[in-house]
Amino acid sequence: MTPTQEMVMTLFTKETIDKVKEQFKNGKEIVSNESFDMSFRLFKPTANFINLELLIQMPIETGEEQDFPGIGRGRMQTTVMFFKPVGFFTQKKGFLSTDIEVTVVKEFENDLDYLIKAGKVPSNIKTHKLTLEENAVLAAFSMEAANNAQKYEDASFIANGLYCDIFMTFEGFPQVFLDDRHGLNGPIAAYLLREQNSVNPIVQYKELFDKFHSMSLMTAFKRL
């Protein structure tokens, strides 16, 4: 399996599922989960959801562009660490049993499809995917979006498996859009970092923003 397939497979291992069931019972907020030589955690932000998150180190650019002798123009780089959600668990209580269901974010959908086709996902676990609008909100409030937005210039990048664009408004602050290829029009997020030191959803996405903020799924807010 590829590394991303192993990340998704971790959602379905017996060890992970057993830990998730116990965590729903005892209410513990964080449970460590080592799998495929990677460091995950099971994070329970609310009573109804448990995220599988991978500890990530990402290089990001900081400060203004400057001249580096013998290299050219560029920005200083630093490294940030954060927990990246692969997917999340919910539980559906039936008359005789409690079933665990799994939802993956867009970035890992192809890996989930492969694992299902290969027969590696247990048939008793129901799987789900998010809508385009839901995945767009996760992309617009990702660490990748935040990193690009702080530069205060037009940019294109990939986040949560989606092609994204940042365009500067006439007022001088960056807004995040999905690329036209996805067929979702209009801005999703406004990064008012210099004006108000805030990051805000466009009005039509506020309900999803509030939901995902409570679920701790947006990596722009998960820096350690």
Buried (B, 14 or more C-beta within 10 A) or exposed (E): BEEBBBBBBBBBBEEBBEBBBEBBEEEEEEBEBEBEEEEBBBBBBEEEBBBBBBEBEBEBBEEEEEEEEEEEEEBEEEEBEBBBBBBBBBBEEEEEEEEBEBBBBBBBBBBBBBBBEEEEBEEEBEBEBBEBEBBBBBBBBBBBBBBBBBBBEEBEBEBBBBBBBBEEEEEEBBBBBBBEEBEBEEBBBBBBBEEEEEBBBBEEBEEBBEEBBEBBBBBBBBEE
